[in-house]
């Protein structure tokens, strides 16, 4: 879990803080990304003293924070072998490409971005450790692409657009072929199951009486719905009520919900955090 400038590990049963992994973390712009690995590491992005942001790693059991690269939006493959992130230059915080690094060998591939003004708020690996969904925005509504990381190609033009129907946004994978779509209307958010290849809505899942939490209207909801390793339990980050922090401008923070199949609506479990991820196996 991450609260105000802290990255914390909470018990899924008691919701009590087990340990703090990092403090004073955050980005110059946009929401922070947390990417837990099956190897026991947590990758996250954070601002530095310079003009650019960096990707860091820290053991989930606690320990030293290590710098990985200049960039942001890390995403770790389910098998823990491949780290994807949006690379940035050291001087000007502009994205240059999407990098996929093999953590065992150190080898990496880069898909260059033709537009330096593109904004990539989120990326998510599919469960087959091969496909990477990428949300992009250039001052318009977000668009989701699917990048085959094993196929030839050195530019982001190799990615295909996910054919979601009008009014449906991408939230993340359930399996290599199925994912969660988001439909927002009249202040209510509905989650639906979608076919990744065709974009067709398969069935409704659940709904919230509020929107999902994102840093802006052009960021999209990718990453706000997090299934656990069994695919049964979901953490959903909704937009919480307006809060006043002493000495700061009033703002809206996230509200974390728990949902599983068979429940009509998600149950609120935390208020005031801005994102949530499963950091290990969940026993229910």
N, C-alpha and C positions, 0 to 999 in steps of 0.2 A: 504494500500500500504506500501511497505517497500523500502526505498532508501538506501543510504550509512549509515548503522548503526542506522537508524531511522525507527520506525514504525509509519506511518501517515495514517489518515483517510482523503480521498479526496471526494469531491462532484462528483457524477457520471454525473452531468449535466455540471458543469463548470470546473471540474478537479482541482479546487483550494483546498489547504490544509485547512481542517476544524480544525483539532487538531493533536497534536503529542502524541502518547500513550506511547512510550518508546524510549530511546536513548541508544547508545553504545550497541546495541543488535547485535548478530551474533554468529556463531558457530566456533569451532576449525577447523572443516572440513565439507565440503558439504554445501548445501543451507539451509537456514532457512525455517521453516514451520510455516504458519499462519493458524489457524483454528477458524473461527468465529462461535459463538453459537447463536441459536435462542433466548436464554435467555439474550443476550446482553453482553456476555463475549467474549473476544478474547484469545485463547490459543496459545502460541508460545514457541519455544525452543530457548535457548540462552546459551552461554558459561558462566562459572563462574570463580572465582579466583582459584578454585581448578582444578583437572584434569578431572572432569566429567562435563557433560552438564545437564541442568535442564529444566523442563517444567514449564512455568509460565502462569498466567492469569491476564488480566487487563480489566476493563469495557470499552466497545466501546465508552461510553460517556465520558471517562476519569476518572482517579482515581488511587488508589494505585495498584502497581504490586505485585501479591501474588505468592509464590512458591508452586507448586503442587507436583512435584516428581522429582527424579533423572531420566533423560532420555531425549528422543528427538522424533521428528516426531509425534507430536500430531495430532489426527483426531477426530473430534466431530461428533456424529451421527446427522442426520437432525432434529430429535426431541429435540436435546439439552440435552438428558439424559445420554448418554454414551460417555465417553472419552477414546479413545485408544491411547497408546503411546508405544514406544520401551523403556523398562526399562534398566537402566545402573547401575553399581555398583558405589559406592561413590569414590572409590580409583582408579580403572582402568576403563577407558572409553570404556568398551566392553559391547555389548548388551547381556542381560540375558534372555529376553523373551518379548512377546507382552502382555501388560496388558490392560484389558477393565474394567474401573471403572464406577460404577453407581454413578453419582454425587449427587443424592438425598439421597441414603442410605449409601454410602461409601463402599459398598461391591464391590469386584472385582474378576476377573478371570485372570489367567496367562497361556499363552501357551509358554512353555519353548523352547528355541532355542538350538538345539544340537550342532551347529557349532558356537563357539565364534568369529570366523572371518567373519561371515556373515555381510553384509552391507545392511541396509534397508533405502533407501533414501526417500520413500514415502508410505503412506497408505491413502485409500479413502473409506468412507462409501457409501454403496448403499442407495438409497432413501427409502428402506423398513426398515432401522434401524437395520438390521440383519447381512448383509454380509459386510466383510471388504476385500477390495483388497489390497494386499501387494506386493510391488516390492522388490525383493531381488537380491543381486549380491555378488559374491565371485570371484573378479578379472576376471569375464567373462561378456558376455552380460547379461542384466537384464532379470529376469524371473518374471512373475506376477502370484500370487496365490490368491485364494478366500477362506477366512476363514469364516465358519458359526459360529458366536459367540454364538448361542443357542444350538449347537450340542455338544454331549459329546466329551471329548478330552482335554488333558492337555499339549500336545506338539504340535509344529507347523506341525508335520506330519499329523495332522488332516485336514490341508488345502489341497485343490485340485488345480492343475495347470490349469490356464486359457489356453484353447487350441487355441491360436491365430496362424494363418498361418505364415509361414516364411516371414520375412520382415515387419511384423506388430507388433508395440509396443502398450502398453496400456497407455491411457492418463487419463481416468476417466469415471464415470458413467453418463448416461443421464437418465436412469430409472433403476429399479431393473433388467430388462432383456436386456437393450441396453446400449452401451457405445461408447466412441470415441477411435478409433485406429489411429495410426500414421504410415505413410509409407514415408520413406526418401530415395530419389534417385537423383543423379546428382545435389545436392545442393538445391533441392526443397522438401518441406514438404507437404504432402497431408494428410488431415484429413478425415477419413471414419467412418461410423457408423457400429458397429459390434454387433453381438449377443453374450451376455456374456456366455451363456451356451455352445454354439457350437464353438464360435470364428469366425464364418462365417461373411464375409464382406457383409453388407446389401446394402449400397449405398455410393457414395462419398459425402462429405460435402463441403470442401473448400480447398484451398492450400495457402502456403506461399512460397516466393522466398528465404527463409533462413530456418535454422534449429530452433527447439524449444530450449529454454534456459534450460540448466542443468549444474551442476557443473563438470561433467565428462562424458565420453562416456559410462561408465558402470552404470550410475544412472537411465537412462530411462526417458521418458517424463511424467510419472504419475504426476498429479497435475499442469501441465503447461496449461491445458485447463479447464476453470472454468465457467460452466453455472450458470446463476442467478436462483433465486427461481422459475421463470416462465418457465425455460427451453428454452427460446427464445433468450436471449442475452448471448454472450460468451466473456470472457476475455482470450486472448491467449498470452502467453509470448514467444516471439521469441528471437533469438540471435541477439543482436544489433551490431553496428560497433565497431571497436577497438577504445578505448578512452584512453587518457593520463590524469592522475590525478597528479597534482604537488607533487613531492616527492615520487611517487609510480611507480611500474612497469606498463607499459601499459597493459590493460586488456579489455575483452569483457563483456559488461553488457547487461541486458535484454532490449527488446523493447516490449511494451505492445500494443496489438491490440484489437479492438472491432469487433465482427462479429455477424450477425444474419442470419437466414434462408432467402434466396432470394438475399443476397449479394454474388457477384462472388468471391471477395477477402476480407480479413479482412482489416480494416482501422487502421493505426497507431494512437495512442492517447497519448502515453508517451514514453519517451526515457531515458534510464539510470537507471531504476529500475530493480530489479532482480526477483521480483515476484509480482503477483497481485491477489487479491481475492475480491469477493463481500462481503461486511460487513453488508448488510441489503437488504430489498426489493428494486428492481430496477423497476422504472416506465417507462423506455425507454428514 
